[in-house]
Amino acid sequence: MCQLIQKAATLQLDVAAFKQTHHNAAMDVPGTDTAHFAEAGARQVFMKKEGHLFLHQQRRYTAKTHLSTPEVSGEGEWQRLISSEIDLVLFEGFKHLAHPKLLLLRPGETVADFPYANICAVGSIYPDVVKEQNVLDLTTVEKIQEWFSQWLAAQQRPADTLTHFNDQQRAKMVDVSEKIDTKRIATAMCRVTMRGETMRRIQNNQVKKGDVLAVAQVAGIMGAKKTSELIPMCHLIALKGIDLQFVFESETSLKITAQAKALDATGVEMEALVACQLAALTVYDMCKAMDPQMIITDCQLLAKTGGKSDSFVKERAETKR
Protein backbone atom coordinates (compact mmCIF):
# COMPACT_ATOMS: atom_id res chain seq x y z
CA MET A 1 0.00 0.00 0.00
CA CYS A 2 2.78 2.42 0.87
CA GLN A 3 4.48 1.72 -2.45
CA LEU A 4 1.28 2.56 -4.30
CA ILE A 5 0.88 5.80 -2.34
CA GLN A 6 4.47 6.80 -3.03
CA LYS A 7 4.15 6.07 -6.74
CA ALA A 8 0.95 8.08 -6.97
CA ALA A 9 2.76 11.01 -5.34
CA THR A 10 5.47 10.91 -8.01
CA LEU A 11 2.67 11.15 -10.59
CA GLN A 12 1.34 14.29 -8.88
CA LEU A 13 -1.77 12.53 -7.57
CA ASP A 14 -3.28 13.35 -4.18
CA VAL A 15 -4.25 10.12 -2.41
CA ALA A 16 -6.75 9.16 0.29
CA ALA A 17 -5.86 5.83 1.96
CA PHE A 18 -8.35 3.65 3.86
CA LYS A 19 -7.57 0.91 6.37
CA GLN A 20 -10.15 -1.57 7.65
CA THR A 21 -9.15 -3.35 10.84
CA HIS A 22 -10.81 -6.01 12.96
CA HIS A 23 -8.27 -5.91 15.77
CA ASN A 24 -7.24 -3.34 18.33
CA ALA A 25 -5.31 -1.09 15.96
CA ALA A 26 -4.46 2.49 16.81
CA MET A 27 -4.62 5.57 14.59
CA ASP A 28 -1.47 7.60 13.90
CA VAL A 29 0.67 5.59 16.34
CA PRO A 30 4.24 5.16 15.00
CA GLY A 31 4.66 1.77 13.37
CA THR A 32 0.97 1.27 12.54
CA ASP A 33 -0.35 1.03 9.00
CA THR A 34 -2.18 4.33 9.17
CA ALA A 35 0.98 6.10 10.29
CA HIS A 36 2.89 4.46 7.43
CA PHE A 37 0.23 5.62 4.96
CA ALA A 38 0.63 9.22 6.13
CA GLU A 39 4.42 8.97 6.00
CA ALA A 40 4.20 7.59 2.45
CA GLY A 41 2.38 10.75 1.38
CA ALA A 42 -1.37 10.08 1.67
CA ARG A 43 -3.17 13.41 2.05
CA GLN A 44 -6.05 11.82 3.94
CA VAL A 45 -5.90 8.60 5.98
CA PHE A 46 -9.07 6.85 7.14
CA MET A 47 -9.47 3.89 9.46
CA LYS A 48 -12.67 1.92 10.02
CA LYS A 49 -12.92 0.01 13.28
CA GLU A 50 -16.03 -1.51 14.87
CA GLY A 51 -18.52 0.99 13.49
CA HIS A 52 -16.24 4.01 13.94
CA LEU A 53 -14.44 6.00 11.30
CA PHE A 54 -11.20 7.81 12.11
CA LEU A 55 -9.70 10.40 9.79
CA HIS A 56 -6.30 12.05 9.74
CA GLN A 57 -5.76 14.86 7.22
CA GLN A 58 -2.41 16.16 6.13
CA ARG A 59 -1.43 19.82 6.23
CA ARG A 60 -3.89 21.90 4.20
CA TYR A 61 -6.67 19.32 4.60
CA THR A 62 -7.56 20.68 8.09
CA ALA A 63 -7.71 18.69 11.32
CA LYS A 64 -8.25 15.22 12.72
CA THR A 65 -11.79 13.88 12.82
CA HIS A 66 -13.66 10.98 14.37
CA LEU A 67 -17.23 9.93 13.80
CA SER A 68 -19.43 6.91 14.29
CA THR A 69 -21.13 5.48 11.25
CA PRO A 70 -23.21 2.32 10.75
CA GLU A 71 -21.84 1.69 7.27
CA VAL A 72 -18.48 3.02 6.19
CA SER A 73 -17.85 0.62 3.32
CA GLY A 74 -21.03 1.56 1.44
CA GLU A 75 -22.47 4.95 0.54
CA GLY A 76 -21.53 6.22 3.98
CA GLU A 77 -20.23 9.35 5.65
CA TRP A 78 -16.65 8.83 4.49
CA GLN A 79 -17.57 10.01 0.99
CA ARG A 80 -18.64 13.36 2.42
CA LEU A 81 -15.26 13.78 4.11
CA ILE A 82 -13.06 13.21 1.07
CA SER A 83 -11.48 16.43 -0.12
CA SER A 84 -12.38 17.59 -3.62
CA GLU A 85 -8.62 17.76 -4.25
CA ILE A 86 -8.19 13.98 -3.87
CA ASP A 87 -7.38 12.26 -7.17
CA LEU A 88 -7.17 8.63 -6.05
CA VAL A 89 -8.70 6.57 -3.24
CA LEU A 90 -6.95 3.36 -2.10
CA PHE A 91 -8.53 0.79 0.21
CA GLU A 92 -6.80 -1.90 2.25
CA GLY A 93 -8.90 -4.62 3.82
CA PHE A 94 -12.26 -3.58 2.28
CA LYS A 95 -12.56 -6.84 0.41
CA HIS A 96 -16.22 -6.55 -0.51
CA LEU A 97 -16.17 -3.04 -1.99
CA ALA A 98 -16.97 -2.77 -5.68
CA HIS A 99 -13.77 -0.79 -6.31
CA PRO A 100 -10.92 -2.35 -8.37
CA LYS A 101 -8.84 -4.78 -6.31
CA LEU A 102 -5.23 -5.87 -6.40
CA LEU A 103 -5.42 -9.42 -5.03
CA LEU A 104 -2.24 -10.47 -3.21
CA LEU A 105 -1.78 -14.21 -2.80
CA ARG A 106 0.14 -15.71 0.11
CA PRO A 107 1.70 -19.19 0.06
CA GLY A 108 -1.04 -21.82 -0.14
CA GLU A 109 -3.69 -19.41 -1.48
CA THR A 110 -5.27 -19.45 -4.92
CA VAL A 111 -7.53 -17.07 -6.80
CA ALA A 112 -10.44 -19.47 -6.20
CA ASP A 113 -10.18 -18.70 -2.48
CA PHE A 114 -11.24 -15.08 -3.15
CA PRO A 115 -14.55 -14.88 -5.06
CA TYR A 116 -14.56 -11.09 -5.20
CA ALA A 117 -15.73 -9.00 -8.11
CA ASN A 118 -13.77 -6.35 -9.98
CA ILE A 119 -10.24 -7.68 -9.49
CA CYS A 120 -7.86 -5.53 -11.53
CA ALA A 121 -4.81 -7.80 -11.02
CA VAL A 122 -3.61 -10.85 -9.11
CA GLY A 123 -0.07 -10.85 -7.80
CA SER A 124 2.15 -11.71 -4.88
CA ILE A 125 5.07 -10.39 -2.88
CA TYR A 126 6.16 -14.00 -2.22
CA PRO A 127 8.65 -15.41 -4.79
CA ASP A 128 7.36 -18.98 -4.48
CA VAL A 129 3.76 -17.94 -5.20
CA VAL A 130 4.84 -15.90 -8.21
CA LYS A 131 6.78 -18.84 -9.59
CA GLU A 132 4.22 -21.55 -8.83
CA GLN A 133 1.02 -19.77 -9.91
CA ASN A 134 2.38 -17.53 -12.66
CA VAL A 135 0.82 -14.39 -11.16
CA LEU A 136 1.95 -10.77 -11.23
CA ASP A 137 5.47 -10.38 -9.82
CA LEU A 138 5.34 -7.82 -7.01
CA THR A 139 8.37 -9.06 -5.14
CA THR A 140 10.24 -5.73 -5.22
CA VAL A 141 9.35 -2.08 -4.75
CA GLU A 142 10.29 -1.35 -8.35
CA LYS A 143 8.01 -4.08 -9.72
CA ILE A 144 5.09 -2.91 -7.59
CA GLN A 145 5.46 0.68 -8.69
CA GLU A 146 6.00 -0.23 -12.33
CA TRP A 147 2.78 -2.26 -12.41
CA PHE A 148 0.84 0.49 -10.62
CA SER A 149 2.12 3.15 -13.00
CA GLN A 150 1.03 1.07 -16.00
CA TRP A 151 -2.37 0.35 -14.44
CA LEU A 152 -3.01 4.03 -13.74
CA ALA A 153 -2.02 4.97 -17.28
CA ALA A 154 -4.49 2.40 -18.63
CA GLN A 155 -7.31 3.97 -16.59
CA GLN A 156 -6.75 7.44 -17.99
CA ARG A 157 -8.92 8.24 -20.98
CA PRO A 158 -7.21 10.17 -23.79
CA ALA A 159 -8.04 13.88 -23.68
CA ASP A 160 -9.70 13.79 -27.09
CA THR A 161 -11.91 10.79 -26.35
CA LEU A 162 -15.61 11.57 -26.41
CA THR A 163 -17.11 10.08 -23.25
CA HIS A 164 -20.74 10.53 -24.30
CA PHE A 165 -20.64 7.81 -26.98
CA ASN A 166 -20.93 4.05 -26.53
CA ASP A 167 -19.16 1.34 -28.54
CA GLN A 168 -21.70 1.78 -31.34
CA GLN A 169 -20.96 5.52 -31.45
CA ARG A 170 -24.41 6.34 -30.12
CA ALA A 171 -25.10 8.86 -27.40
CA LYS A 172 -25.16 7.65 -23.80
CA MET A 173 -25.29 9.05 -20.30
CA VAL A 174 -21.75 8.89 -18.86
CA ASP A 175 -21.34 6.30 -16.08
CA VAL A 176 -20.28 8.10 -12.89
CA SER A 177 -21.10 5.22 -10.52
CA GLU A 178 -17.43 4.70 -9.61
CA LYS A 179 -16.80 8.37 -8.83
CA ILE A 180 -16.87 9.71 -5.29
CA ASP A 181 -19.36 12.32 -4.18
CA THR A 182 -17.67 15.67 -3.56
CA LYS A 183 -18.88 19.19 -2.96
CA ARG A 184 -19.66 20.84 -6.31
CA ILE A 185 -20.34 24.53 -6.92
CA ALA A 186 -21.05 26.25 -10.25
CA THR A 187 -21.86 29.87 -11.04
CA ALA A 188 -23.38 31.03 -14.33
CA MET A 189 -24.90 34.23 -15.73
CA CYS A 190 -26.90 35.76 -18.53
CA ARG A 191 -28.25 39.23 -19.43
CA VAL A 192 -31.61 40.61 -20.43
CA THR A 193 -31.49 43.83 -22.47
CA MET A 194 -34.71 45.87 -22.63
CA ARG A 195 -36.16 49.34 -23.02
CA GLY A 196 -35.56 51.82 -20.21
CA GLU A 197 -39.29 52.05 -19.51
CA THR A 198 -39.50 48.28 -19.09
CA MET A 199 -36.60 48.34 -16.65
CA ARG A 200 -38.24 51.10 -14.58
CA ARG A 201 -41.49 49.17 -14.35
CA ILE A 202 -39.64 46.08 -13.14
CA GLN A 203 -37.78 48.10 -10.51
CA ASN A 204 -40.97 49.80 -9.30
CA ASN A 205 -43.05 46.60 -9.39
CA GLN A 206 -45.43 48.08 -11.95
CA VAL A 207 -45.73 45.11 -14.29
CA LYS A 208 -49.32 43.86 -14.54
CA LYS A 209 -48.39 40.18 -14.19
CA GLY A 210 -46.79 40.77 -10.79
CA ASP A 211 -43.37 41.01 -9.14
CA VAL A 212 -41.11 40.08 -12.07
CA LEU A 213 -37.93 39.30 -10.15
CA ALA A 214 -39.72 37.30 -7.43
CA VAL A 215 -41.34 35.08 -10.03
CA ALA A 216 -38.10 34.82 -12.00
CA GLN A 217 -36.28 33.74 -8.81
CA VAL A 218 -38.70 30.86 -8.29
CA ALA A 219 -38.54 29.91 -11.98
CA GLY A 220 -34.74 29.73 -11.85
CA ILE A 221 -34.80 27.46 -8.81
CA MET A 222 -37.43 25.20 -10.39
CA GLY A 223 -35.46 25.11 -13.64
CA ALA A 224 -32.28 24.02 -11.86
CA LYS A 225 -34.13 21.16 -10.16
CA LYS A 226 -35.53 19.96 -13.50
CA THR A 227 -32.27 20.17 -15.48
CA SER A 228 -31.95 16.39 -15.87
CA GLU A 229 -35.44 16.33 -17.43
CA LEU A 230 -34.60 19.12 -19.89
CA ILE A 231 -31.05 18.19 -21.00
CA PRO A 232 -30.98 14.58 -22.30
CA MET A 233 -27.58 13.44 -21.01
CA CYS A 234 -27.57 15.30 -17.69
CA HIS A 235 -27.52 13.26 -14.49
CA LEU A 236 -30.08 13.70 -11.73
CA ILE A 237 -28.05 15.74 -9.24
CA ALA A 238 -28.52 15.87 -5.46
CA LEU A 239 -28.78 19.66 -5.27
CA LYS A 240 -28.05 21.19 -1.88
CA GLY A 241 -28.54 24.85 -2.72
CA ILE A 242 -29.58 27.23 -5.51
CA ASP A 243 -29.33 31.01 -5.37
CA LEU A 244 -30.05 33.71 -7.98
CA GLN A 245 -28.95 37.34 -7.91
CA PHE A 246 -30.34 40.18 -10.06
CA VAL A 247 -28.23 43.27 -10.81
CA PHE A 248 -29.45 46.35 -12.71
CA GLU A 249 -26.25 47.07 -14.61
CA SER A 250 -27.64 50.06 -16.48
CA GLU A 251 -30.96 51.61 -17.46
CA THR A 252 -31.45 48.86 -20.04
CA SER A 253 -29.41 45.84 -18.84
CA LEU A 254 -30.35 43.27 -16.20
CA LYS A 255 -27.69 40.74 -15.19
CA ILE A 256 -28.85 37.43 -13.73
CA THR A 257 -26.38 35.24 -11.82
CA ALA A 258 -27.17 31.74 -10.59
CA GLN A 259 -25.14 29.54 -8.25
CA ALA A 260 -25.88 25.85 -7.76
CA LYS A 261 -24.36 23.62 -5.06
CA ALA A 262 -24.43 19.84 -4.77
CA LEU A 263 -22.78 16.89 -3.09
CA ASP A 264 -22.50 14.48 -5.97
CA ALA A 265 -20.28 12.53 -8.35
CA THR A 266 -20.63 14.99 -11.22
CA GLY A 267 -20.82 18.74 -11.61
CA VAL A 268 -23.63 21.30 -11.46
CA GLU A 269 -22.67 23.56 -14.37
CA MET A 270 -25.81 22.77 -16.32
CA GLU A 271 -28.03 23.39 -13.31
CA ALA A 272 -26.55 26.87 -12.86
CA LEU A 273 -26.86 27.64 -16.58
CA VAL A 274 -30.47 26.44 -16.74
CA ALA A 275 -31.37 28.43 -13.62
CA CYS A 276 -30.24 31.78 -15.00
CA GLN A 277 -31.75 31.05 -18.43
CA LEU A 278 -35.14 30.08 -16.98
CA ALA A 279 -35.10 33.22 -14.85
CA ALA A 280 -34.33 35.32 -17.94
CA LEU A 281 -37.09 33.67 -19.95
CA THR A 282 -39.51 34.37 -17.12
CA VAL A 283 -38.55 38.05 -17.18
CA TYR A 284 -39.23 38.03 -20.92
CA ASP A 285 -42.59 36.28 -20.51
CA MET A 286 -43.81 38.73 -17.89
CA CYS A 287 -42.75 41.81 -19.88
CA LYS A 288 -43.18 40.75 -23.51
CA ALA A 289 -46.51 42.55 -23.93
CA MET A 290 -44.84 45.93 -23.38
CA ASP A 291 -41.38 45.07 -24.79
CA PRO A 292 -41.35 42.15 -27.27
CA GLN A 293 -37.86 43.08 -28.52
CA MET A 294 -36.08 42.21 -25.27
CA ILE A 295 -32.85 40.27 -25.88
CA ILE A 296 -31.35 37.47 -23.74
CA THR A 297 -27.57 37.29 -24.22
CA ASP A 298 -24.21 36.30 -22.73
CA CYS A 299 -25.24 33.00 -21.13
CA GLN A 300 -22.00 31.53 -19.79
CA LEU A 301 -20.31 29.61 -17.00
CA LEU A 302 -18.38 31.92 -14.70
CA ALA A 303 -16.81 29.46 -12.26
CA LYS A 304 -16.97 25.93 -10.90
CA THR A 305 -15.23 23.96 -8.15
CA GLY A 306 -15.14 20.32 -7.14
CA GLY A 307 -14.31 17.04 -8.87
CA LYS A 308 -11.13 15.79 -10.52
CA SER A 309 -10.83 18.79 -12.86
CA ASP A 310 -11.15 20.89 -9.70
CA SER A 311 -11.72 24.59 -10.36
CA PHE A 312 -12.49 26.80 -13.31
CA VAL A 313 -12.82 30.56 -13.32
CA LYS A 314 -13.62 32.50 -16.47
CA GLU A 315 -10.42 34.30 -17.47
CA ARG A 316 -11.83 37.34 -19.23
CA ALA A 317 -13.36 39.89 -16.89
CA GLU A 318 -17.02 40.65 -17.36
CA THR A 319 -17.83 44.00 -18.94
CA LYS A 320 -21.13 45.80 -18.63
CA ARG A 321 -23.22 46.08 -21.74
C-alpha positions as CSV (number, residue, x, y, z in Angstrom):
1,M,0.0,0.0,0.0
2,C,2.8,2.4,0.9
3,Q,4.5,1.7,-2.5
4,L,1.3,2.6,-4.3
5,I,0.9,5.8,-2.3
6,Q,4.5,6.8,-3.0
7,K,4.2,6.1,-6.7
8,A,1.0,8.1,-7.0
9,A,2.8,11.0,-5.3
10,T,5.5,10.9,-8.0
11,L,2.7,11.1,-10.6
12,Q,1.3,14.3,-8.9
13,L,-1.8,12.5,-7.6
14,D,-3.3,13.3,-4.2
15,V,-4.3,10.1,-2.4
16,A,-6.8,9.2,0.3
17,A,-5.9,5.8,2.0
18,F,-8.3,3.6,3.9
19,K,-7.6,0.9,6.4
20,Q,-10.1,-1.6,7.7
21,T,-9.2,-3.3,10.8
22,H,-10.8,-6.0,13.0
23,H,-8.3,-5.9,15.8
24,N,-7.2,-3.3,18.3
25,A,-5.3,-1.1,16.0
26,A,-4.5,2.5,16.8
27,M,-4.6,5.6,14.6
28,D,-1.5,7.6,13.9
29,V,0.7,5.6,16.3
30,P,4.2,5.2,15.0
31,G,4.7,1.8,13.4
32,T,1.0,1.3,12.5
33,D,-0.3,1.0,9.0
34,T,-2.2,4.3,9.2
35,A,1.0,6.1,10.3
36,H,2.9,4.5,7.4
37,F,0.2,5.6,5.0
38,A,0.6,9.2,6.1
39,E,4.4,9.0,6.0
40,A,4.2,7.6,2.4
41,G,2.4,10.8,1.4
42,A,-1.4,10.1,1.7
43,R,-3.2,13.4,2.1
44,Q,-6.1,11.8,3.9
45,V,-5.9,8.6,6.0
46,F,-9.1,6.9,7.1
47,M,-9.5,3.9,9.5
48,K,-12.7,1.9,10.0
49,K,-12.9,0.0,13.3
50,E,-16.0,-1.5,14.9
51,G,-18.5,1.0,13.5
52,H,-16.2,4.0,13.9
53,L,-14.4,6.0,11.3
54,F,-11.2,7.8,12.1
55,L,-9.7,10.4,9.8
56,H,-6.3,12.1,9.7
57,Q,-5.8,14.9,7.2
58,Q,-2.4,16.2,6.1
59,R,-1.4,19.8,6.2
60,R,-3.9,21.9,4.2
61,Y,-6.7,19.3,4.6
62,T,-7.6,20.7,8.1
63,A,-7.7,18.7,11.3
64,K,-8.2,15.2,12.7
65,T,-11.8,13.9,12.8
66,H,-13.7,11.0,14.4
67,L,-17.2,9.9,13.8
68,S,-19.4,6.9,14.3
69,T,-21.1,5.5,11.2
70,P,-23.2,2.3,10.8
71,E,-21.8,1.7,7.3
72,V,-18.5,3.0,6.2
73,S,-17.9,0.6,3.3
74,G,-21.0,1.6,1.4
75,E,-22.5,5.0,0.5
76,G,-21.5,6.2,4.0
77,E,-20.2,9.3,5.7
78,W,-16.6,8.8,4.5
79,Q,-17.6,10.0,1.0
80,R,-18.6,13.4,2.4
81,L,-15.3,13.8,4.1
82,I,-13.1,13.2,1.1
83,S,-11.5,16.4,-0.1
84,S,-12.4,17.6,-3.6
85,E,-8.6,17.8,-4.3
86,I,-8.2,14.0,-3.9
87,D,-7.4,12.3,-7.2
88,L,-7.2,8.6,-6.1
89,V,-8.7,6.6,-3.2
90,L,-6.9,3.4,-2.1
91,F,-8.5,0.8,0.2
92,E,-6.8,-1.9,2.3
93,G,-8.9,-4.6,3.8
94,F,-12.3,-3.6,2.3
95,K,-12.6,-6.8,0.4
96,H,-16.2,-6.5,-0.5
97,L,-16.2,-3.0,-2.0
98,A,-17.0,-2.8,-5.7
99,H,-13.8,-0.8,-6.3
100,P,-10.9,-2.3,-8.4
101,K,-8.8,-4.8,-6.3
102,L,-5.2,-5.9,-6.4
103,L,-5.4,-9.4,-5.0
104,L,-2.2,-10.5,-3.2
105,L,-1.8,-14.2,-2.8
106,R,0.1,-15.7,0.1
107,P,1.7,-19.2,0.1
108,G,-1.0,-21.8,-0.1
109,E,-3.7,-19.4,-1.5
110,T,-5.3,-19.5,-4.9
111,V,-7.5,-17.1,-6.8
112,A,-10.4,-19.5,-6.2
113,D,-10.2,-18.7,-2.5
114,F,-11.2,-15.1,-3.2
115,P,-14.6,-14.9,-5.1
116,Y,-14.6,-11.1,-5.2
117,A,-15.7,-9.0,-8.1
118,N,-13.8,-6.3,-10.0
119,I,-10.2,-7.7,-9.5
120,C,-7.9,-5.5,-11.5
121,A,-4.8,-7.8,-11.0
122,V,-3.6,-10.9,-9.1
123,G,-0.1,-10.9,-7.8
124,S,2.1,-11.7,-4.9
125,I,5.1,-10.4,-2.9
126,Y,6.2,-14.0,-2.2
127,P,8.7,-15.4,-4.8
128,D,7.4,-19.0,-4.5
129,V,3.8,-17.9,-5.2
130,V,4.8,-15.9,-8.2
131,K,6.8,-18.8,-9.6
132,E,4.2,-21.5,-8.8
133,Q,1.0,-19.8,-9.9
134,N,2.4,-17.5,-12.7
135,V,0.8,-14.4,-11.2
136,L,2.0,-10.8,-11.2
137,D,5.5,-10.4,-9.8
138,L,5.3,-7.8,-7.0
139,T,8.4,-9.1,-5.1
140,T,10.2,-5.7,-5.2
141,V,9.3,-2.1,-4.7
142,E,10.3,-1.4,-8.3
143,K,8.0,-4.1,-9.7
144,I,5.1,-2.9,-7.6
145,Q,5.5,0.7,-8.7
146,E,6.0,-0.2,-12.3
147,W,2.8,-2.3,-12.4
148,F,0.8,0.5,-10.6
149,S,2.1,3.2,-13.0
150,Q,1.0,1.1,-16.0
151,W,-2.4,0.3,-14.4
152,L,-3.0,4.0,-13.7
153,A,-2.0,5.0,-17.3
154,A,-4.5,2.4,-18.6
155,Q,-7.3,4.0,-16.6
156,Q,-6.8,7.4,-18.0
157,R,-8.9,8.2,-21.0
158,P,-7.2,10.2,-23.8
159,A,-8.0,13.9,-23.7
160,D,-9.7,13.8,-27.1
161,T,-11.9,10.8,-26.4
162,L,-15.6,11.6,-26.4
163,T,-17.1,10.1,-23.2
164,H,-20.7,10.5,-24.3
165,F,-20.6,7.8,-27.0
166,N,-20.9,4.1,-26.5
167,D,-19.2,1.3,-28.5
168,Q,-21.7,1.8,-31.3
169,Q,-21.0,5.5,-31.4
170,R,-24.4,6.3,-30.1
171,A,-25.1,8.9,-27.4
172,K,-25.2,7.6,-23.8
173,M,-25.3,9.1,-20.3
174,V,-21.8,8.9,-18.9
175,D,-21.3,6.3,-16.1
176,V,-20.3,8.1,-12.9
177,S,-21.1,5.2,-10.5
178,E,-17.4,4.7,-9.6
179,K,-16.8,8.4,-8.8
180,I,-16.9,9.7,-5.3
181,D,-19.4,12.3,-4.2
182,T,-17.7,15.7,-3.6
183,K,-18.9,19.2,-3.0
184,R,-19.7,20.8,-6.3
185,I,-20.3,24.5,-6.9
186,A,-21.0,26.2,-10.2
187,T,-21.9,29.9,-11.0
188,A,-23.4,31.0,-14.3
189,M,-24.9,34.2,-15.7
190,C,-26.9,35.8,-18.5
191,R,-28.3,39.2,-19.4
192,V,-31.6,40.6,-20.4
193,T,-31.5,43.8,-22.5
194,M,-34.7,45.9,-22.6
195,R,-36.2,49.3,-23.0
196,G,-35.6,51.8,-20.2
197,E,-39.3,52.1,-19.5
198,T,-39.5,48.3,-19.1
199,M,-36.6,48.3,-16.6
200,R,-38.2,51.1,-14.6
201,R,-41.5,49.2,-14.4
202,I,-39.6,46.1,-13.1
203,Q,-37.8,48.1,-10.5
204,N,-41.0,49.8,-9.3
205,N,-43.0,46.6,-9.4
206,Q,-45.4,48.1,-11.9
207,V,-45.7,45.1,-14.3
208,K,-49.3,43.9,-14.5
209,K,-48.4,40.2,-14.2
210,G,-46.8,40.8,-10.8
211,D,-43.4,41.0,-9.1
212,V,-41.1,40.1,-12.1
213,L,-37.9,39.3,-10.1
214,A,-39.7,37.3,-7.4
215,V,-41.3,35.1,-10.0
216,A,-38.1,34.8,-12.0
217,Q,-36.3,33.7,-8.8
218,V,-38.7,30.9,-8.3
219,A,-38.5,29.9,-12.0
220,G,-34.7,29.7,-11.9
221,I,-34.8,27.5,-8.8
222,M,-37.4,25.2,-10.4
223,G,-35.5,25.1,-13.6
224,A,-32.3,24.0,-11.9
225,K,-34.1,21.2,-10.2
226,K,-35.5,20.0,-13.5
227,T,-32.3,20.2,-15.5
228,S,-32.0,16.4,-15.9
229,E,-35.4,16.3,-17.4
230,L,-34.6,19.1,-19.9
231,I,-31.0,18.2,-21.0
232,P,-31.0,14.6,-22.3
233,M,-27.6,13.4,-21.0
234,C,-27.6,15.3,-17.7
235,H,-27.5,13.3,-14.5
236,L,-30.1,13.7,-11.7
237,I,-28.1,15.7,-9.2
238,A,-28.5,15.9,-5.5
239,L,-28.8,19.7,-5.3
240,K,-28.0,21.2,-1.9
241,G,-28.5,24.9,-2.7
242,I,-29.6,27.2,-5.5
243,D,-29.3,31.0,-5.4
244,L,-30.0,33.7,-8.0
245,Q,-28.9,37.3,-7.9
246,F,-30.3,40.2,-10.1
247,V,-28.2,43.3,-10.8
248,F,-29.5,46.3,-12.7
249,E,-26.2,47.1,-14.6
250,S,-27.6,50.1,-16.5
251,E,-31.0,51.6,-17.5
252,T,-31.5,48.9,-20.0
253,S,-29.4,45.8,-18.8
254,L,-30.4,43.3,-16.2
255,K,-27.7,40.7,-15.2
256,I,-28.8,37.4,-13.7
257,T,-26.4,35.2,-11.8
258,A,-27.2,31.7,-10.6
259,Q,-25.1,29.5,-8.2
260,A,-25.9,25.8,-7.8
261,K,-24.4,23.6,-5.1
262,A,-24.4,19.8,-4.8
263,L,-22.8,16.9,-3.1
264,D,-22.5,14.5,-6.0
265,A,-20.3,12.5,-8.4
266,T,-20.6,15.0,-11.2
267,G,-20.8,18.7,-11.6
268,V,-23.6,21.3,-11.5
269,E,-22.7,23.6,-14.4
270,M,-25.8,22.8,-16.3
271,E,-28.0,23.4,-13.3
272,A,-26.5,26.9,-12.9
273,L,-26.9,27.6,-16.6
274,V,-30.5,26.4,-16.7
275,A,-31.4,28.4,-13.6
276,C,-30.2,31.8,-15.0
277,Q,-31.7,31.0,-18.4
278,L,-35.1,30.1,-17.0
279,A,-35.1,33.2,-14.8
280,A,-34.3,35.3,-17.9
281,L,-37.1,33.7,-20.0
282,T,-39.5,34.4,-17.1
283,V,-38.5,38.1,-17.2
284,Y,-39.2,38.0,-20.9
285,D,-42.6,36.3,-20.5
286,M,-43.8,38.7,-17.9
287,C,-42.7,41.8,-19.9
288,K,-43.2,40.7,-23.5
289,A,-46.5,42.5,-23.9
290,M,-44.8,45.9,-23.4
291,D,-41.4,45.1,-24.8
292,P,-41.3,42.1,-27.3
293,Q,-37.9,43.1,-28.5
294,M,-36.1,42.2,-25.3
295,I,-32.8,40.3,-25.9
296,I,-31.4,37.5,-23.7
297,T,-27.6,37.3,-24.2
298,D,-24.2,36.3,-22.7
299,C,-25.2,33.0,-21.1
300,Q,-22.0,31.5,-19.8
301,L,-20.3,29.6,-17.0
302,L,-18.4,31.9,-14.7
303,A,-16.8,29.5,-12.3
304,K,-17.0,25.9,-10.9
305,T,-15.2,24.0,-8.1
306,G,-15.1,20.3,-7.1
307,G,-14.3,17.0,-8.9
308,K,-11.1,15.8,-10.5
309,S,-10.8,18.8,-12.9
310,D,-11.2,20.9,-9.7
311,S,-11.7,24.6,-10.4
312,F,-12.5,26.8,-13.3
313,V,-12.8,30.6,-13.3
314,K,-13.6,32.5,-16.5
315,E,-10.4,34.3,-17.5
316,R,-11.8,37.3,-19.2
317,A,-13.4,39.9,-16.9
318,E,-17.0,40.6,-17.4
319,T,-17.8,44.0,-18.9
320,K,-21.1,45.8,-18.6
321,R,-23.2,46.1,-21.7
